[in-house]
């Protein structure tokens, strides 16, 4: 019987599995080869010294390349997908900066000081933190979206930046929608290289079958 691909083909799940400590501790020369552009040498078989989830080595190498070549995308991917919250949050500031740049570019009147006073701009910054946190906790989309009241509570309790949510639809929903769109774009861009590696791994396994 031929080999079959033994990794999860959802790039978000694959990212999480690749960041497992077992993968990080078992790379050795294969990681160096993959990061330097070597071909994917993939097998489902273990062997002496094989590590937990070591089949995700090519995904891990892809993520490491992204850290140096597209750090904004790597930051978003880590914040959303790294299973270790401490590790994920180490990238939070960079991820917020990436989302914020896209949000600002999407708001034509951002420089209008009357429409966007400094205090409101600062709250947009913290809203991005909250949006990433929500997405981090509900990456599958299976849970209900946070209600405005929950968003307001997190803003006040975590970041000391309270907002009035009574008129959410008027005051904050438009910019919240822009934030969500920016996150979705960056998430998709971050997952694309991982999907490409998964596709290459599948082709290698298919050709070897």
MOKA-V551621 format. One record per residue. SS is DSSP state (H for helix, E for strand, - for the rest). NEAR is the number of other ideal C-beta (glycine too) atoms within 8 Angstrom. D_LAST is the distance of its C-alpha to the last C-alpha in Angstrom with 2 decimals. Layout:
ss,near,d_last
SS,NEAR,D_LAST
SS,NEAR,D_LAST
//
This chain:
ss,near,d_last
-,1,7.59
-,6,4.22
-,9,5.78
-,7,7.71
-,10,10.46
-,5,13.41
-,11,16.17
-,6,18.65
-,8,18.22
-,6,22.02
H,11,23.14
H,10,26.36
H,8,24.79
H,15,22.30
H,15,25.44
H,11,27.21
H,13,24.48
H,14,24.23
-,15,27.98
-,12,27.92
H,5,29.86
H,10,27.11
H,17,25.00
H,9,28.11
-,7,29.01
-,11,25.80
-,11,25.12
-,6,26.75
H,5,25.65
H,9,22.33
H,12,24.45
H,9,26.77
H,9,24.04
H,13,22.48
H,9,26.01
-,6,26.89
-,4,24.21
-,6,21.51
-,3,17.88
-,9,15.69
-,7,14.30
-,9,12.35
-,5,11.13
-,9,11.91
-,5,13.62
-,4,17.36
-,5,19.71
-,3,23.32
-,5,24.76
-,7,21.93
-,9,23.73
-,6,23.81
-,10,21.53
H,11,20.53
H,8,17.11
H,13,19.40
H,14,20.52
H,12,19.40
H,15,21.30
H,14,24.23
H,12,24.33
H,13,24.40
H,15,27.29
H,10,29.13
H,10,29.00
H,14,30.33
H,8,33.17
H,6,34.45
H,6,33.64
-,8,34.34
H,10,36.20
H,11,37.58
H,12,34.15
H,13,33.02
H,14,36.22
H,15,35.62
H,16,32.05
H,15,33.33
H,14,36.29
H,14,34.29
H,12,31.14
-,14,31.96
-,7,32.31
-,7,35.20
H,6,38.23
H,6,40.07
H,10,37.33
H,15,36.97
H,8,40.73
-,7,41.00
-,13,39.51
H,12,41.73
H,6,44.42
H,10,42.02
H,15,40.26
H,12,43.68
H,10,44.75
H,13,41.75
H,16,42.38
H,11,46.12
H,8,45.91
H,11,43.97
H,14,46.43
H,8,49.44
H,6,48.07
H,8,47.72
-,10,51.34
-,3,53.73
-,7,56.88
-,8,55.62
-,5,58.41
-,7,61.06
-,6,62.95
-,5,64.55
-,5,61.37
-,11,59.36
-,7,61.72
H,5,60.52
H,6,60.39
H,8,58.15
H,10,55.83
H,9,55.61
H,11,54.65
H,12,51.88
H,10,50.53
H,11,50.53
H,15,49.19
H,13,46.07
H,12,45.79
H,14,46.14
H,13,43.62
H,15,40.97
H,10,41.89
H,11,41.58
H,11,38.17
H,10,37.08
H,7,38.14
-,10,36.66
-,9,33.47
-,5,31.90
-,5,35.05
-,4,35.52
-,7,38.99
-,4,42.12
-,6,43.11
-,9,45.94
-,7,49.34
H,10,51.86
H,7,53.83
H,8,50.88
H,16,50.24
H,12,53.94
H,8,53.96
H,12,51.09
H,15,52.80
H,11,56.03
H,6,54.80
H,9,52.06
H,10,53.38
-,5,57.08
-,9,56.91
-,7,58.15
-,12,57.92
-,7,59.75
-,10,57.31
-,4,60.01
-,7,59.53
H,9,55.79
H,5,55.16
H,5,57.77
H,8,57.48
-,11,53.86
H,10,51.43
H,6,51.22
H,11,50.28
H,11,47.95
H,8,46.08
H,11,45.89
H,14,44.53
H,9,41.83
H,9,40.83
H,12,40.75
H,13,38.57
H,8,36.12
H,9,35.85
H,15,35.36
H,12,32.84
H,8,30.77
H,9,31.10
H,15,30.11
H,12,26.95
H,9,25.79
H,10,24.52
H,15,22.70
H,9,21.04
H,8,20.06
H,12,18.44
H,14,16.54
H,8,15.37
H,10,14.35
H,13,12.46
H,10,10.58
H,8,9.84
H,10,8.72
H,14,6.21
H,7,5.21
H,6,5.54
H,7,3.80
-,7,0.00
//
